[in-house]
Amino acid sequence: MGLISTVISMLFGSGRNVLVETAGILRPNAEAQAARAQDLDTAALQQMAAEFAARDRGAFDRLMDGVNRLPRPMMVLGIVWLLVQTARDPARMSQVFQAWAILPEAAWVVFGVVVTFYFGGRAQLKDQEFSASLLRAAAAARALPPAAVPDPHPMPAPDGAATPSPSANDNAALAEWRTSRS
């Protein structure tokens, strides 16, 4: 009995469990791993919430966003209306389509250009706003001064004024890369 109690005391005595400690070396503790994963997920969600928090925008900006969202649904509803009207009154819609058919090609080109520039410009504006929000979030995360964040809508230089060209001194990463290459 003395030998068995000595071995059991050596393995489980003094508040230690040598088997669990040895297994912990070979396989990570599932509870601790789950807690680390939870902490990582929480930190990622908090960072994302800070980056994409709603901005304070004025009433006019919100109104204009609402107005700018109208053309696409109105175009879809217009096409559905055309289909319904064609089914309801084919003779009248035949006249409408004949009138459209005699429109010069230049009119269709102008219409296509206007629609393309509207949607393309809107997409570009939203992309610039998104990029600026990412830059602001990165600047806040790195505690950069707000002046370090570029303006998403820079004003063009007045006529005759020289526009400053960016140099390697303005871009620390580029300067570091150039020094590492030489």
N, C-alpha and C positions, 0 to 999 in steps of 0.2 A: 504494500500500500504506500510506502514511502516513496518509491520510485514513480508510481503513477501520479501521486499528489505533487511531486516535484515537477514532473513534465507538464501537468495541467497548470500548476502555478506559474511555470515559466512561460507557457503559451497565453494564459488568460489572466494571470495575476497582476497586481498593482494597477488595475484599471486599464490595462492595455490588452489588445487583441492582436497578436502577432499575425494570425492568419488573415485578418481583414487588412492590416497594414501591408502585408506582402501582396495580397490581391490588388490593393490600391496602387501599387507600383506597376503591376501588369495591365490593369484595366482601370480607366478613370471612374471616379465615383459618379454614378448617374445623377444623384440629387445635386451634387455640386456643379456638374456639367449643365443641368437644367437651369440652375440658378444663374450661372454665367450667361447662358443663352437668353434668359429672361432679361437680365441686366442689359445685354447688348441690344436686344429688340427694343427695350424701353428707351435706351439712349438714342437709337436710330429714329424712333418715332418722335421723340422730343425734338431732335434736330430738324426733322422734316416739318414738324408743326411750326417751328420757329421760322424756317425758310419760306414756307408757303402761307404764312399768316395773312389774313385779309388786310389790305391797305385801307387807310382812311381816304375815301374819295369823295369829292363834292357831289352835290345833287346834279349839277350839269353833266359831269362825267358819267354818272350812272344813267341819266336820261339819254345821253348820246350813245352809250353802250346798248341800251334797249332799242333805240332807233336803228342802230347798225345791225342789230340781230334780226330785223324784220325782212330784208330782201329775200333771203333764202326760203323761209317759210311761205312768203307771198308768192314766190316763183313756183314752188311746188303746188300751192293751192290754185294758182292760175292754170297750171297744166292739168290738174284734176278737173277744174272748171271747164277747160277746153274739151276734155274727154266727155264730161257729162253733157255739155251743150251739144256736142257733135251727135251724141246718142239721142238727145231730145229733139233737136231741129237740124237734121243733116243738110237740108237745102240752104238754110241761113249760114251754117258754118262752111258750106262749100263756097259761098260767096266771100266769106271772110278769108278763107285760104287762097282763093283766087286773087283777092286784093293783095295778100302778102306775096304771092308769087310774082306779081308785076313790080314789086319794090326793086329798085336797082341793087346790084350786089354791093355797092359801096355803103348803102344804108345798113345792110347786114354786117358788113365789116366793122362799121362804126359801133353798132350795137354790141358786137362781140368784143371789141376793144374796151368799151366802157365797162362791160360786165367783167372782163378779165382783169382790168386794172383795179376795179373795185374790190373783187375778191382777193386778188394778189396783194394789193396794198393793205387790205385788212389783215391778211395772214402775216405779212411782213411786220406790221405794227404789233400784232400780238406776239410774234416771235421776239421782237426787240424788247417788248415789255417783260416777257418771260426771262430773257437773258439778263436784263437789268435787275430783275428781282433776284436772280441767282447770284449776280455780282454783289448786290447789297447784302444778301444773306452770308456770302463768303466773307465780305468785309466785316460784317458784324461778328462772325465767328472768329476772325483773326484780329478783331478790334482795330481795324484800320480806320483812319479818319475818313469821313464821308467824301472829302475832296478826292480821295484816291479812286473812287468808283466813277468810271466814265459815264458821261451823259448819254442815255439811249437815243436822244433826239438832238444831236449837236446842231447848232445854228451855223449856216454857211457863212464864210467870211465875206465882208462887204466887198463890192467890186473894187479891184485895184489893191486890196490888202493882201499881203503875203500870208499864206497859211503856214503855220509852223510844221515842219516835218518831224516825225518822231525819231529820236536818236536812240542809240543803244543804251545811253545813260538813263532813259526813261523806263527801260524794260530791264529789270534786274536779272530775270531769268535768261534773257538773251545775252546780256553782258557776261553772266557766269558761263554760259555755253561757249561764247567766243573765247573767253580766257582758258577754258578747259581744252579747247581745240588747238590753241597755240602753244 
